[in-house]
């Protein structure tokens, strides 16, 4: 009996032991499950972080490439602008010297044309390229004279109310010194330097020292606004003298004995002329003046600026 009672007691105690272990097992399993979920989430977060970092790096690489490309295009456009200015002021022979960047190469093709009134015109195709970026930019330009038409035989040594319209395609009230790419503005005619145009507002007295650099091949454009002009003795002026009156002023031109004017003088209003010296009409002098680079203008041909890449 004692032995059976002992076994029965053991059997009755065994369920109690299992009952006390079960809660610990459930918590363990739940803990492991949580750890597994955390591990999975950390793995996903790590992969996401790596992927995001790669995408960010790729984004910056792409953006940097775009910026470099835009910077290169902007630089090429600036070089085209510099070349165009060199073509205007110096001609195609010196245009290549406008570029100092060893990575930039330029090519200029020129075609000589003639306008409807025999104006000297030049058509340029300018191409610039960047060696490292393998990028090219092309534009076309037209070079033309600011002096669109030289005075006709009827205009020379006379006046015409539309003279500025004829020569510059500008009304008298629209014409000013800034119309000319290279100009000198002053209130007197002392020590006139070689320039595209001298724009004098007021009286002008010219002596031999003021215009000794002028010649048949290097004439001058002298515009005197609301003033009188005196050409002193032994003074030789080559070029075009324009007397402009924008008010009620009636200009006077005095040419002293032994002084000469070769080319032409004109006015937009009647003027007084006291000529004791010699005036000689010369279309060749006026043509040389018209073709001077210092009097040239240049414009892009609409629709021809493009990136061939």
HELIX and SHEET records of a PDB file:
HELIX    1   1 UNK A    2  UNK A   89  1                                  88    
HELIX    2   2 UNK A   92  UNK A   98  5                                   7    
HELIX    3   3 UNK A  163  UNK A  168  1                                   6    
HELIX    4   4 UNK A  177  UNK A  179  5                                   3    
HELIX    5   5 UNK A  283  UNK A  290  1                                   8    
HELIX    6   6 UNK A  293  UNK A  295  5                                   3    
SHEET    1   A 4 UNK A 104  UNK A 114  0                                        
SHEET    2   A 4 UNK A 120  UNK A 130 -1                                        
SHEET    3   A 4 UNK A 135  UNK A 145 -1                                        
SHEET    4   A 4 UNK A 296  UNK A 300 -1                                        
SHEET    1   B 6 UNK A 158  UNK A 159  0                                        
SHEET    2   B 6 UNK A 260  UNK A 267  1                                        
SHEET    3   B 6 UNK A 236  UNK A 244  1                                        
SHEET    4   B 6 UNK A 220  UNK A 225  1                                        
SHEET    5   B 6 UNK A 197  UNK A 201  1                                        
SHEET    6   B 6 UNK A 183  UNK A 186  1                                        
SHEET    1   C 3 UNK A 158  UNK A 159  0                                        
SHEET    2   C 3 UNK A 260  UNK A 267  1                                        
SHEET    3   C 3 UNK A 278  UNK A 281  1                                        
SHEET    1   D 4 UNK A 204  UNK A 206  0                                        
SHEET    2   D 4 UNK A 229  UNK A 231  1                                        
SHEET    3   D 4 UNK A 252  UNK A 255  1                                        
SHEET    4   D 4 UNK A 272  UNK A 275  1                                        
END                                                                             
